[in-house]
Amino acid sequence: MRRVVRVLVRRAVRIVLGGVVHVAGAVFSRVVRRQARVTSSLPPRAPVLQALIDICGPDFARHAGADDAIAGRMASFVVSPATTESLAAVVRLAQERGLALIPRGAGTKIDWGRPPSGVDLLVDTARMAGVWAHRPGGVTAEVGAGTPVRALQAAFALRGQRLAVDPRSPGATVGGMLAVNETGPLRHRFGSPADQIDVVTYVDQDGVHAESDGEQGRPGIGDIAGVIVSARVRLKPLPAARRWVWAAVSTPLRVPAVVGEALAAAEAPSAVEVDLPTPQSARTREQPPGTLAILVEGDPKDVMTRADVLAGAIGEGATVSEIAPPWWGRYPFGPHDVALRVSTAVEDLPAVVYALRDAAGQPVPVRGSVGPGDIHAVLSGSLGPNRVTEILESLRHVLLARGGQAAIIMAPPEIAEHIEMAGRRELF
């Protein structure tokens, strides 16, 4: 009998204590929620994640991980919608809950430009990929924003066509390329990616599906505030042959002369690129010889003839190759560098190179398209924000009288927070 009484007493105590704990937990939870409303606009994590799962499915919405940071800021959630409707629902949810939303393709340029004020929700566009409405012999196709450009080119090549773009980021997606106006060597002949687009469809900041051709008051690609869904692209015939004409340039002063000689030959190159590296030894401040490379495309016999003419116009030391230089179509900077985009006429390139060298106290690597005047320069990520700002201002002073521009497109987070980074419009 006593044993039964003891068991009943213990059960009663557990029930009472459990009730106390439950009440205390509820009070604590209400206090925490009240404080959260005061200190943060973010809702509790579980309801948001569940709402994202309801929209996109359990395998396509999750808490952010270690790889889901932008400019040093960790995101809270990652979602991957597959349709325009699901993307619009995600955008509306972010708008309702006060979540800062950032689209992400391959993430190759996710840290470009001004750091975002907040990163709550990453929208991965990987499932919004594919090629639609591409008829054999047709000159346009509808492509998803999450489609890797390289995969796109491989698909078009099967039909003897290409999209006349070659972004320098190896994993670039269509949406990422368009969002920051990423160009490559082919810009010399064909223009920017926007020049290859008829119409862009997107979901705006209110979660409304829209499209634009950039005409009659409608926003251009650089003005779109939202997430790009797809684009109708114009296609060109795939060239049967390609040849590169290489020429060493002993100093930056030689570049304008060589380019002038090449263009005077009137052989319609598809691209003109220059690479001016830095010394391999810290003992010298002299700029080492660089390389100028010119791409010629077309029918095999015609290409060989034109390449030989170009090599002859450039003079001694010029060679013709079926292979591009190893640096062709690649950025000269890495993730820990400070990257500058400089727009300048080819005749002013030497002034830019020497101004950077004088301001930095050492030669600065420069590479890019000298025809359109779109080049990139590299500063060390070990420089402090003040030093980087001084170098940028010194360069802009030189460019001011020459009609050129310079902006910092990428920098390590500890520097980007304290310097003037390029705004989106400066990338176009």
N, C-alpha and C positions, 0 to 999 in steps of 0.2 A: 504493500500500500504506500509506504514512504517513497519507494522508487517511482511509482506512478506519479506521486505528487511532485517529486523533483523534476521529472520530465515535463510535466505540465507547466511548472514554474519557468523552466528554461525556455520553453516555447513562447510563453507569454513575454518574457524579457526580450527574446529575439524580435518578436512582433513589434513591441514598443520601440526598441532601438531602431529597427528597420524603418518604422514610421518617422522617427526623429531624423534619421539619415535622409530619408526621402524628402521630408519637408525642408531640411537644411540644404539639400542639393537643389531643390526647386528654387529656394530663396536665392542661393548663390548663382544659379543659372539666370534668374531674372536680373540680378545685379550686374552680372557680366554682360548680358544682352543690352541692358540699359547703358552701361559704360561704352559698349561697342558702338551703340548708336551715337553716342556723344563724340567718341574719339575717331571713328572711322565710318566712311560711307559704304564699306563693304558689308554685304549680308553674311550670315553664318555660312560656312563652307558647304556643309552637307546639302542644304536646299538648292544652292546654285549648281552643284555637281549633279544632283538628281535631275534638275531641270534640263541640263545639257545632255544627260543620258537619255532623257525622254525625247529630246529632239533628234539626236544623232545616233543613238544606240549605245549599249554598254561597252562595246569595244572601241568606241571612237570619242570618248570623253573621259578625262582623267585629271587627277591632281598633277601639277607641274613637277618636273624632276630637275636634277642638277644641270641638265643640258638645255633647260628652257629659260635662259636668262637673256635679257637684251640690255646692252650697255651697262652691264653689271647689276641690273635689276632683275630679281627673280619673279617670274610670273606665278599666278596662283592656280590657273586651270589651263588645260590644252584641249581643244575640240577640233574634230575633223569632219565637217559637213560634206555631204556628197552631192547635194542638189542646190539650186538657187533658192528653193523654198526653205530648206533647212538652214542655209546660211542666213537668209533674211530673218528667220526665227531666232537664230543665235544673236544677230545684231540687235534685234528688238529686246531680247532678254538683257543684253549688256546695257542697253539704253535705259531700261526700266530699273535695273539694279545698280546703276552708277558704276559699271565696270569699264575700266580702260582697256579697249580692244586693239590688238595689233595683229595684222595678217602676216603669215609666214609661209614662204615657199620652201626652197632648199635651205634658206637661212644664210646664204653666202654674202648677203649685203644687209643683214638685219641690223647691224650696228652702224650703218652709214647715216650721216646727217646728225641733226640735233637729238640728243637723248630724249626719249619720251618722258613726260612728267609722271607717268604711272604705267605699270604693266600688270593687269589683272588677268586678262584672258587672251591666249594665243590662238588664232584661228589658222590651223594647218590646212593648206589648200591641196594636199597630196591627192585626195580623192576627187578633186575637181579637175581631172586631167582627161585628155583624149583629143581625137580629131574627128570632127563631124562635117557633113555637107561638103566633102571633098570628092568631086566627080572626076573620073579619068579625063585628063585634058583640061580640066577647069583651072581657072587662074586665081581662085580664092578658096579658102577653107576656114571653117570655124574651129578654133582650138581652145581648150580649157586652160585657165590661168595656172593650174598646177602642173602642166605638162613640162617636163625638162626640155630645153631647147635642143639638146643633142638628140634626144629620142625623136623629137619632131622632125629634125633634119634627116634622120635615118629613114623615117617613114616616107617623107616626101621624095627622097632620093630614089626610092623604088619605082617612082613614076617619072623620074628624070627631072625633078623640080627641087627647088629650095626656097626657103625664106631668107631674104638677103640681109641677115643679121648674124653676128658672131660675137656675142657677149664674152668678155674676158673671164668671167667666173665659170669654171668648168661645169658646175652643177646648176647653173642658172635656170630658173623656170620662166615661162612666158610672163606670168604676173609680176615676178620680181624684176625682170628685165624692164618691163614697161613702167613699173612704179618708180624706178630711179633713173630711167632713161639710160640704161647701160648700153654702151656702144662698143664696137670692136673695130678691127682694121677695115672692114667693108664699108664703114661709114664714109670713107673717102669717095666712093662711087655712088652708093645707094642712099646715103643720108641716115638719119636716126631711126630707131625702131618705130617711132610714131609715124614715120613716112611710109612704113610698110603696112599700116593698119587702115581699114575702112571704118569699122565700128567697134567700140568697146562696150561690153555689157558689165554692169556692176551693181552692187547693193549699196545704197547710200547710208549715211549715218543714222537714218531713222528706220532702216530695215526695209526700204522700198526698192524694188527692182527697177533699174533704169538703164538706158543706153545712150551713147553719145558718139558723134563723129567729129566733135570739136568745132562745128560750124553753126552759124546763125545763133550765136549766143550760148550754145551748149558748151559744157566744160571740155577742155582738152585733157589729155591724159594727166598732165601735171597739175590740173585743177580738180581732179576727181577726189572727193572726200568720201571714202568708203572702201569696199573690198572689190577688186576686179574679179569677175567671174569668167569671162571669155573674151576672145577677140576674133574678128573676121580679118584674116591676113591676106595680103596679096603675094602671089608666088611668081618666081622667076625660073627660067630654064636652068638646069644644072649644067655648069660649064664642063665640057669634055676634057679639058686639060688646064693645068695651072703650072706656072713657072715663077720662081722668085729670082730676082736679080739683086745680088748682094754687093755692097760697096763699103769699104772701110772709110770712116771719116776721122781724120787725125785730130781735129779739134771741133768744138761746137760751131766755130766760125765757118767751117767747111760745109755744114749741113745745108744752108740756104742755096749755096752754089750748086751742090749736087742735085738737090731737088729741082732747081731751076733748069738744069741741063736735062734731067729726066723728063720733066713735063714739056720742055720745048721740043722733045722728040715726037710729041703728039701720038703716043702709043696707047692712050686711054687706060692707064693702070687702074686696077680695082682697089688698090691700097698702097699707101706709102707710110712706112713706119720707121721710127728711129729708136735706138737704144744707146744711151750714154751712161756707162757704168761708173762705179767709183774705183779708186785705186785699191789694189789687193794688199798694199803695204801701208801702214800708218806713218811711214817715214816721209811720204811725199804728199803734197797738196795738188799735184798736177792731175788734170783730168786725163784719164787714159783714153786711147782711141775708142771710138764707138762704131756702130754699124747702122747703115741705112739699108733697108730692104724694100723692094717694090714688087707687088704681085700683079701678074698679067694672067688673064683668063680668056678662054674661048676655044675655038677648034684647034686640034693639035698642031697642024702645020702653021696656022696663023700665029699661034702663041709662040712657037719657037722663033719665027721670024721677028716678031715684035720684041721678044726678050733679047735677041741678039742686037737689035737696033738700040734698045735701051742701054745695054751693056757698052756698046760702042760709044754712045753719047756721053755716058758717065766717064769713060776713059779707063786708063790702066788700073788694074786691081779689081775691076768689076767681074763677077762671075755669075753664071746662070745655073740654077739648081731646081730639081724637082721637089726638094724638101725645104720646108720653111725653117728659118732660124729657130733655135731652141727657145728663145724668149718671145717669139711671135705670138700675139694674141694673149699675152699673160700680163698681169699686173706686176710692177716692180716692188710692191710692198707686201708685207705679211700682217698677221693679226695684231702684232705688238708694235707696229710702226704708226707714224703719223703720215697720212696720205693726203697730198694736195692735188686737186684738179686745176690745171692751168689752161686757159683758153687764150691763144695768142697766134698771130700770123707767123709763118715760117721764118720770115726775115728778122723777126724779133726774138727767135728762139735763143740765139747766143746771149742776148742781154738777160733773158730769164735765167739761163744756166749760170752765168757769172754773178748775177745778183744773188741767187740762192747760195752760191759758194761763198761769196763775201759775207753774207748775213749769217750763215751757219758756221763760218770759219773752216770749212772743208768742202770738197766736192760733194754734190748731192745727186743721187741717181735720178735720171729722167728717162721716161719711155712713153711712147704713144704715137698717135696719128698726126703727122706734121702737115698733111694736106688740109684737113678740117681745123687744125690747130687745137686738138684735144689731147693734152699730154698729162702725165702724172709724175709727180716728184715725191721723194721719200725723205722724211726726217726721222731721226731716231726716237723711239718711244721712251728713251731714258731722259730726254729733254723735259724740263719742267714747263708748266703752262705759260709762265711769263716769257720764257725763251722762245717757245713756239709762236706766241703772239707777236713778239718782236720780229721774227723772221718773216711771218706772213705780212705784217705791215710794211716791212722793207721791200718785199716783192711787189706788193700792191702799189707802192710809190713808183716803182719802175714801170709797172704796167699802165699806170694812170694816163700817161701821155701817149701810150701806144694803143689804147683802145682795148686792152686785154683785161682778163679777170682771173682771180684766184680764190679758191675756197678750200677749206679743210673738209674732206668728205668722211674721213675715218680717223679715229684716235683711240688709244686705250681709255677705258672708263675714267681712270683717275686724272686724265688730262682733259678728256671731252667735257667733263663737268665744269671746267673752269675757263674754257676758251670759246671763241665764236665758231661754231660748227655750221656747215652749210645747211640752209633751209631747203625744203623740197623744191621750191621754184628755182633755186640756184643750180639744181642738177639738170635742168632743162635748158 
